[in-house]
């Protein structure tokens, strides 16, 4: 699939807005991408965030819903790998265990004397399974945006 020509997209006339459909819930195999750090906007909690690229859907993913999510308004089908996501790990005493679990799910041996930063680097290009779920932006408004989230990770088979 070729990359979109953004100049052409900006020149198109539009008569309605169509929000892309989220990929369906279920288990996917992801390739781990680069990581970055930041702070949450509300409380300033530090976090590590990884870019995640799905490469395969598990048996628990609805195939029809996935095909629909990968087809745009013009009927063109995109590749699952073009749907990048993020997974965020907060760096607090009570939450950092999730990052450690992620490292293990990526195949990292935590008994080595590597820092979490070094484990982060080692996870790039690793494959890991992740369970995708949906979250409604406003639970009281059925027309509000639906966010796709990776709720948990598991070792890749």
N, C-alpha and C positions, 0 to 999 in steps of 0.2 A: 504494500500500500504506500502511496506517495504522501508526502507531508502536505497539509493544506496550504494554499496560497492565501495568506492573510490579507493581502491587498485586494484580491478578488472578493473575499468574504466581506470586507468593509464596503465595497462598492455595490453589493447586492441590495436590492430593496426587500423589505420584510413586511409581511402582512399579519404575522402572528409570532408568538414566542413558543418554542417547544423545548422544554427541559430534557436533557439526555436522561435515558432510563438508567437506573443503577444496576450493576450486576446483581444477580440474585444471591440470596443468602446461601451459605454452605461452605464447604472446605475447598480451598484452592492451594496449589503449589505456587510459591512465589520465589523470585530471584531477589535477593537483598541488594539494594543499591546504596548510594552514598548516604552518609549520616551528617546531621548538623545538630547544633545545640541552640537553645533559646530559653526564654522565660515566658510563663503563661501570662496572658494579658490581665487577668483578674487579680491574682495573688502574687505574681512574680516568681512562681515556683520554677526552678530550673528543670529542663527536660532535654532528652536526646531523642531525635526523630530520624527514622530511617525511611528512605524511599523504597517502595516495594512494587515489583512488577509481576502480575499474575501470568503464569505460563500454562497452567492446566487447571481444569475444573474437576473436582472430585465427584464421586458417584452420587453424593447427596445434593448436588446442584441441579436444579430444574433446567434441562437442556433447551426446552422451548423458550423459557424466560431468558436464558442466556443469549440465545440467538436473537431474540427481540431487543435485548439491551445492546447488542453489538451491531444493530442495524439502525442507520440514521434515517432522518425524515425523507431523504431522497432514495431510500431503499438500498444504499450502499452498505456493505458489511465491513466492519473493521476487525482487527485482530485483537484477541484478548490481551496480548502483551502491550497494547497501546493504552490500556486502562491502568495507569500508575496510581498507587495509593500511598498513604503514609501510615506509619505506626509510631506512636509516641510513648516514651517511657519517662515518667517523672523521677527525678533524682532527689528523693527524700529517704529518710531512714526506714519508713514504713513501706515504700513502694519500689525501692531499687532492686528488690528480689526479682521483679518482673523482667528487668533488663538482664539479670544474671540467668534467668530461665531461658530468655531469648537466645543468649549466647550459647547455652547448652543445646538448644533446639537447632542452632546453626552448626553444631558439631564441635564447638569449642570445649576444651578440657579446662575446667576451672581450677584444677589442682596445680596448674602451672603458676609461675610467679608473674604473670602478665597483668597489667592494669586493665580496668574496664575500657579505657580509651583504646588500648591495643587490641582487646577482644572486639571492640566495635570495628576497627579496621580489618580484622581477620574475617569478619562476617560478610564483608562486601563480596558479592557474587556467589554466596552460599545459597543453597535452596532450603526452604523451610515451608511447612504447611501452615496455613492460617485459616481460622474460621471467620468468615465475613458475615456481618449482620447489618441491619438498617436502623437508623435513628431518625425520627421525625423532628424537624427543626422546632416546630411548635406542636406538641401533642394535642392541643385543643383546636388546631386548624388542619383538617385533612388535606388541604391544598398547599400546605407549607412544604419546603424542600425536604427531600429525604437524603440523609448523609449515609454513605457506605463506610463502615468501620471494620477494621481487623480487631476482633475481640480478644482472641488468644492465638498463640502459636503452638505448634507441635513439630517434632522432628519430621523431616521429609522421609518418605519410605525408601 
